[in-house]
Amino acid sequence: MITKELIFGFILGLVLAFIGTYLYVVAFTEFNLLRDFAILNGNGLVGKVITLGSLLTVALFLYLFYNKKDDWAKGVLASIIVLLILTFFI
């Protein structure tokens, strides 16, 4: 059964992955994520950047799992799986 916590965990995982991706691009590259997306895509770096940005999402999953927030953690895990599939096709 899909609960409200599962959906919020999924959305939170996707938002945190986007924030992590943005922070990684701004801090460690000379690109701007929104402006230079075509350049990153042309060089084949989008999947790698999304993967590195998702490390914050993994940390959130572990935090929720160890604090017994199982439905939230399931939603975050679902977002990690969606991002995994997305990086295979980019």
C-alpha positions as CSV (number, residue, x, y, z in Angstrom):
1,M,0.0,0.0,0.0
2,I,1.3,3.4,-0.9
3,T,1.3,5.7,2.1
4,K,1.8,9.4,2.4
5,E,5.3,8.9,4.0
6,L,6.4,6.8,1.0
7,I,5.5,9.5,-1.5
8,F,7.1,12.2,0.6
9,G,10.2,10.1,0.9
10,F,10.3,9.6,-2.8
11,I,9.9,13.3,-3.5
12,L,12.5,14.1,-0.8
13,G,15.0,11.7,-2.4
14,L,14.6,13.3,-5.8
15,V,14.9,16.8,-4.5
16,L,18.0,15.9,-2.5
17,A,19.6,14.3,-5.5
18,F,19.0,17.4,-7.6
19,I,20.5,19.6,-4.8
20,G,23.5,17.2,-4.5
21,T,23.9,17.3,-8.3
22,Y,23.7,21.1,-8.4
23,L,26.2,21.4,-5.5
24,Y,28.6,19.0,-7.1
25,V,28.5,20.8,-10.5
26,V,28.9,24.3,-8.9
27,A,31.7,23.2,-6.5
28,F,33.9,20.9,-8.6
29,T,33.4,22.0,-12.2
30,E,33.4,25.2,-14.2
31,F,29.9,24.4,-15.6
32,N,26.6,25.8,-14.5
33,L,24.1,23.0,-14.3
34,L,21.1,24.7,-15.8
35,R,22.9,26.7,-18.5
36,D,25.5,24.1,-19.6
37,F,23.4,20.9,-19.5
38,A,23.8,20.4,-23.3
39,I,27.6,20.5,-22.9
40,L,27.5,17.9,-20.1
41,N,25.2,15.8,-22.1
42,G,27.4,16.0,-25.2
43,N,30.4,14.9,-23.2
44,G,28.5,12.0,-21.7
45,L,28.9,13.3,-18.1
46,V,25.2,13.7,-17.1
47,G,24.9,10.2,-15.7
48,K,28.2,10.5,-13.8
49,V,27.2,13.9,-12.3
50,I,23.7,12.5,-11.3
51,T,25.4,9.5,-9.6
52,L,27.8,11.7,-7.6
53,G,24.9,14.0,-6.7
54,S,22.9,11.1,-5.4
55,L,25.4,10.4,-2.6
56,L,23.4,12.7,-0.4
57,T,20.3,10.6,-1.0
58,V,22.1,7.5,0.1
59,A,23.1,9.2,3.3
60,L,19.5,10.3,3.8
61,F,18.4,6.7,3.3
62,L,20.8,5.4,5.9
63,Y,19.7,8.1,8.4
64,L,16.1,7.2,7.9
65,F,16.7,3.5,8.1
66,Y,18.6,3.6,11.3
67,N,16.0,5.9,12.9
68,K,13.2,3.5,12.1
69,K,11.4,5.7,9.6
70,D,10.8,2.7,7.3
71,D,8.1,4.2,5.0
72,W,10.2,7.3,4.4
73,A,13.3,5.1,3.7
74,K,11.3,3.0,1.2
75,G,10.4,6.2,-0.7
76,V,14.0,7.4,-0.7
77,L,15.1,3.9,-1.9
78,A,12.5,4.1,-4.7
79,S,13.9,7.4,-5.8
80,I,17.5,6.0,-5.8
81,I,16.3,3.1,-8.0
82,V,14.6,5.6,-10.4
83,L,17.8,7.6,-10.6
84,L,19.8,4.4,-11.2
85,I,17.5,3.5,-14.1
86,L,17.7,7.1,-15.4
87,T,21.5,7.1,-15.4
88,F,21.5,3.9,-17.5
89,F,19.5,5.5,-20.2
90,I,21.3,8.9,-20.3
